[in-house]
């Protein structure tokens, strides 16, 4: 099975609190699952 890594860059001002990063990660995960349902 292939492994893919998503590299992203964010400015320090993008998140006031670490919780915001977790929220963004959840949004990205949901979007990937919607567009690529066979990806695990």
VMD Tcl script that draws the C-alpha trace (Angstrom):
set ca {
  {0.00 0.00 0.00}
  {1.28 3.48 -0.87}
  {1.74 6.14 1.79}
  {1.18 9.81 1.05}
  {2.12 12.77 3.20}
  {0.44 16.16 3.06}
  {2.88 19.00 3.63}
  {1.38 22.33 4.65}
  {2.72 25.65 5.82}
  {0.90 27.98 8.18}
  {1.87 31.38 9.47}
  {2.22 31.73 13.25}
  {-0.72 34.15 13.20}
  {-3.01 31.54 11.66}
  {-3.85 30.00 15.03}
  {-4.51 31.82 18.26}
  {-4.81 28.57 20.16}
  {-3.68 24.96 19.46}
  {-7.36 23.98 19.43}
  {-7.74 25.88 16.16}
  {-5.14 23.64 14.53}
  {-7.07 20.55 15.60}
  {-10.26 22.03 14.12}
  {-8.51 22.66 10.81}
  {-7.08 19.13 10.81}
  {-10.59 17.74 11.30}
  {-11.92 19.83 8.41}
  {-9.14 18.65 6.10}
  {-9.70 15.03 7.12}
  {-13.44 15.28 6.41}
  {-12.81 16.87 3.00}
  {-10.36 14.13 2.02}
  {-12.82 11.44 3.09}
  {-15.57 13.09 1.03}
  {-13.48 13.43 -2.12}
  {-11.50 10.18 -1.77}
  {-13.73 7.66 0.02}
  {-11.35 4.73 -0.61}
  {-8.43 6.39 1.17}
  {-7.64 5.08 4.65}
}
mol new
graphics top color blue
foreach p $ca { graphics top sphere $p radius 0.5 }
foreach p [lrange $ca 0 end-1] q [lrange $ca 1 end] { graphics top cylinder $p $q radius 0.2 }
display resetview
